[in-house]
Structure formats: structure tokens, C-alpha cells
Amino acid sequence: MKLADVIKQADWKTEKHIPAIEAPAQVKAGELFDVTVTLGKEIAHPNTTEHHIRWIEVYFMPDGGKFPFHVGRFEFTAHGESTDGPNMGPVYTHHKVTFGMKVTKPGTIIAMSLCNIHGLWDNSAAVAVA
């Protein structure tokens, strides 16, 4: 079995586990731009002690490249846990991240997320360079 065999894909508009990537379709080479990745954009994903998103990872695969570049890993570690019991804690992190990046070549942004119950999910978005 390979990792690719267990990564799930679907349309983020109909599946709450798919990372939705918001990024410009075209950027200027070497110019900073914002990327937002979130889950549950159309259908809310739970954020409870029992069912939550643990992390989102982002990669960039340049067109014609041999391997993707790891852009970042964003962890979400507060899901209402408490010594008083599940979902009794005072803080919950939300599975959304916005960060800046720049590229010098066109390529694809790839986002992967991990749900503690439903496993790995990914999505991608192309970025052209002017």
C-alpha cells in the first residue's frame, strides 16, 4: 500500500473534509501573495474533542518540476479538551490558515489535511505566473 492509496479527494463544495484553497489564479514572479486554506467552507466540519482537523500541510509543485516543495504545516491543537471532560475546555482552534508566499515559476498549490476520524484529504489549485 502507498500513501496515495489512502488520500481521499472530492469537491470541497460537497465534502466537509476537502481543503478549500483561495489563491490568485495568476501572480507576478517573485511577488508576495496570500493563500488561505480552510475546511468546511460550504459544509461545516465539526471541531470537537472527538472529531476535528489536526493539521493542514501545503506544498508547491512547479510546472515541470521533479518534486513538490513543502511550504508549511499548520497544526490545530485546541478542540475543547479539558480536565472537566470532552468539549468543556475554554478554547477551540479553527481549521483555517492564511499565509503569504511567492513563486518564480507557475505550478500547483497542493493542500492536505488530516481529520482524526476520516483520515487524509487533499486538493490543489493552479497558479500561473505573469
N, C-alpha and C positions, 0 to 999 in steps of 0.2 A: 504494500500500500504506500502511496505517496501523499504528501501534504495536499497537493492539488486535488486528490480524490475526496477530501473531506471539507474543502472550502465551498460554501454554498453561495449561489448567485440568484438574483431575482430583480424585479423592478422596485426601486425604493418607494414608488408611489403606491404599491400594493403590499409591500412586505416591510414590517417594522424593524427588521434586523439589518437591512442594507444601508451601508454608509452613503449618505447623500453628499455629493461634492459640489460646492459652489466655488467656481473659479472663472476668471475671464477665459473666453474661448481663444482669444489672441492677446499676446503681450509683446512688449518690446524687449529685445535681447538685453539681458543684464539689468532690467528694471524691476524693482521690488513690486510684488502684487500680493494680495491677500487671498487665502484659501480658507474656507470654512467647511468642516466635515461634521455632520450630525447624523444621529439615528432617530427614527421615528418622526420624520418631518411631516409625513402625511398621516401615518397611523402611529399613535404614541406607543413607545416601548416602555414597559414598567421600569421603575427604578426603586426596587425594594431590596431588602436584605436577601430575600430568596431568589429574586430574578432581576438581573441587572447587566449592564455593559461594563466589562472590566477595563478594556483599553481599545484605543484606535491607533493603528500604525499607518504611516503614509510613506509611499515610495514614489520616485520619479523614474520612468523608463524613457530615455531619449530615443527618438526615432533612429533606427539603425544601430542602436547600442547593443552590447553583449549581455549586460545585466542591469537591473534596476539599482538606483541609489536610494538608501534609506534616508528619508527626510526627517522623520521624528516619530516618537512613541509617546502617547498621551494617556496617562493612567487615571482612572476614576475610582477612588478608594473609599468614599464615604457613601453608604447606602442605607442609612438609618440604623446601623448596628448600635447596640447599647448593652450595657450590663443589665438593664431593665428588660431586655428581650428584643426580638426582631422588630424592626420598624418603629422603635421607641426612641431612637437617637435624635439628637438635635440638628444633624447636618446630613444633606444629601448632595452629591455632586451630580451634575447633568452631563450626559454624553454628547457634548458639543465642544468643538475646539476651533479657534481661528488663529492662524499664524501667517507670517509673511515668508515669502521665498522669491527667488529669482532664478531664471534659467537662461542659457545661451543658445539652446537648441530646442526645436519643437519635440514634443513627446507626449507621454501619458502619465497623469497623476493616478496612482493606484492607492485606494484606501482599504484597509482590512480591519474588522472589528471582531471582538470576542464577547459573546453572550455566555454567561456562566451556565446556562441550561441548554441553549440551542447551538453552541459552537461557533465556528469561524464563518465569516461572511465577507465578501469583497465587492468592490465596484470600481469603475475607472472613468476618467474624463480626459479627453484630448486637449492639448494646449498648443496652439500654433504660435510661431514667433515671427514678428514683422521685422 
